[in-house]
Amino acid sequence: MVQRTKRGIGAGEAEGMKRELSAFHRQVLQWSAKAPVGEPLYVSLETLNHALILTDRELQGAIDNERKAWPPGWQGL
Protein backbone atom coordinates (compact mmCIF):
# COMPACT_ATOMS: atom_id res chain seq x y z
CA MET A 1 0.00 0.00 0.00
CA VAL A 2 1.30 3.46 -0.89
CA GLN A 3 1.87 5.79 2.00
CA ARG A 4 0.19 9.17 1.75
CA THR A 5 3.45 10.98 2.45
CA LYS A 6 4.90 9.58 -0.79
CA ARG A 7 2.05 10.93 -2.90
CA GLY A 8 2.60 13.94 -5.06
CA ILE A 9 1.57 15.75 -8.19
CA GLY A 10 4.21 16.66 -10.71
CA ALA A 11 4.36 20.01 -12.47
CA GLY A 12 3.16 18.52 -15.76
CA GLU A 13 0.16 16.86 -14.18
CA ALA A 14 -0.65 20.04 -12.24
CA GLU A 15 -0.60 22.06 -15.47
CA GLY A 16 -3.11 19.67 -17.05
CA MET A 17 -5.32 19.82 -13.98
CA LYS A 18 -5.10 23.61 -13.99
CA ARG A 19 -6.30 23.79 -17.62
CA GLU A 20 -9.32 21.62 -16.80
CA LEU A 21 -9.98 23.59 -13.62
CA SER A 22 -9.86 26.85 -15.55
CA ALA A 23 -12.48 25.63 -18.04
CA PHE A 24 -14.75 24.48 -15.20
CA HIS A 25 -14.21 27.78 -13.38
CA ARG A 26 -15.40 29.73 -16.43
CA GLN A 27 -18.53 27.55 -16.52
CA VAL A 28 -19.22 28.19 -12.82
CA LEU A 29 -18.88 31.95 -13.40
CA GLN A 30 -21.38 31.75 -16.26
CA TRP A 31 -23.83 29.89 -14.05
CA SER A 32 -23.34 32.48 -11.29
CA ALA A 33 -24.14 35.28 -13.74
CA LYS A 34 -27.52 33.68 -14.44
CA ALA A 35 -28.52 32.95 -10.84
CA PRO A 36 -30.43 35.59 -8.85
CA VAL A 37 -28.18 37.23 -6.25
CA GLY A 38 -28.99 36.11 -2.73
CA GLU A 39 -30.66 32.87 -3.76
CA PRO A 40 -29.24 29.63 -2.32
CA LEU A 41 -28.02 28.62 -5.79
CA TYR A 42 -26.02 31.83 -6.14
CA VAL A 43 -24.53 31.46 -2.66
CA SER A 44 -23.45 27.87 -3.35
CA LEU A 45 -21.95 28.84 -6.73
CA GLU A 46 -19.99 31.65 -5.06
CA THR A 47 -18.68 29.18 -2.49
CA LEU A 48 -17.65 26.86 -5.32
CA ASN A 49 -16.01 29.81 -7.09
CA HIS A 50 -13.86 30.57 -4.04
CA ALA A 51 -12.90 26.90 -3.68
CA LEU A 52 -11.82 26.85 -7.33
CA ILE A 53 -9.68 29.96 -6.81
CA LEU A 54 -7.93 28.32 -3.85
CA THR A 55 -7.42 25.10 -5.81
CA ASP A 56 -5.93 27.08 -8.68
CA ARG A 57 -3.45 28.71 -6.29
CA GLU A 58 -2.40 25.35 -4.88
CA LEU A 59 -1.94 23.91 -8.38
CA GLN A 60 0.20 26.92 -9.29
CA GLY A 61 2.29 26.17 -6.21
CA ALA A 62 2.79 22.60 -7.44
CA ILE A 63 3.80 23.95 -10.85
CA ASP A 64 6.24 26.38 -9.24
CA ASN A 65 7.48 23.48 -7.07
CA GLU A 66 6.79 25.24 -3.81
CA ARG A 67 4.09 24.90 -1.22
CA LYS A 68 1.97 28.02 -0.96
CA ALA A 69 0.46 28.92 2.37
CA TRP A 70 -2.59 31.11 2.02
CA PRO A 71 -3.53 32.51 5.42
CA PRO A 72 -7.19 32.47 6.43
CA GLY A 73 -9.00 35.52 5.14
CA TRP A 74 -6.35 36.31 2.54
CA GLN A 75 -7.89 38.67 -0.02
CA GLY A 76 -11.27 38.24 1.62
CA LEU A 77 -11.43 34.49 1.04
C-alpha positions in Angstrom: 0.0 0.0 0.0 1.3 3.5 -0.9 1.9 5.8 2.0 0.2 9.2 1.8 3.5 11.0 2.5 4.9 9.6 -0.8 2.1 10.9 -2.9 2.6 13.9 -5.1 1.6 15.8 -8.2 4.2 16.7 -10.7 4.4 20.0 -12.5 3.2 18.5 -15.8 0.2 16.9 -14.2 -0.7 20.0 -12.2 -0.6 22.1 -15.5 -3.1 19.7 -17.0 -5.3 19.8 -14.0 -5.1 23.6 -14.0 -6.3 23.8 -17.6 -9.3 21.6 -16.8 -10.0 23.6 -13.6 -9.9 26.9 -15.6 -12.5 25.6 -18.0 -14.8 24.5 -15.2 -14.2 27.8 -13.4 -15.4 29.7 -16.4 -18.5 27.5 -16.5 -19.2 28.2 -12.8 -18.9 32.0 -13.4 -21.4 31.8 -16.3 -23.8 29.9 -14.0 -23.3 32.5 -11.3 -24.1 35.3 -13.7 -27.5 33.7 -14.4 -28.5 32.9 -10.8 -30.4 35.6 -8.9 -28.2 37.2 -6.3 -29.0 36.1 -2.7 -30.7 32.9 -3.8 -29.2 29.6 -2.3 -28.0 28.6 -5.8 -26.0 31.8 -6.1 -24.5 31.5 -2.7 -23.4 27.9 -3.4 -21.9 28.8 -6.7 -20.0 31.6 -5.1 -18.7 29.2 -2.5 -17.6 26.9 -5.3 -16.0 29.8 -7.1 -13.9 30.6 -4.0 -12.9 26.9 -3.7 -11.8 26.8 -7.3 -9.7 30.0 -6.8 -7.9 28.3 -3.9 -7.4 25.1 -5.8 -5.9 27.1 -8.7 -3.4 28.7 -6.3 -2.4 25.4 -4.9 -1.9 23.9 -8.4 0.2 26.9 -9.3 2.3 26.2 -6.2 2.8 22.6 -7.4 3.8 23.9 -10.9 6.2 26.4 -9.2 7.5 23.5 -7.1 6.8 25.2 -3.8 4.1 24.9 -1.2 2.0 28.0 -1.0 0.5 28.9 2.4 -2.6 31.1 2.0 -3.5 32.5 5.4 -7.2 32.5 6.4 -9.0 35.5 5.1 -6.4 36.3 2.5 -7.9 38.7 0.0 -11.3 38.2 1.6 -11.4 34.5 1.0 
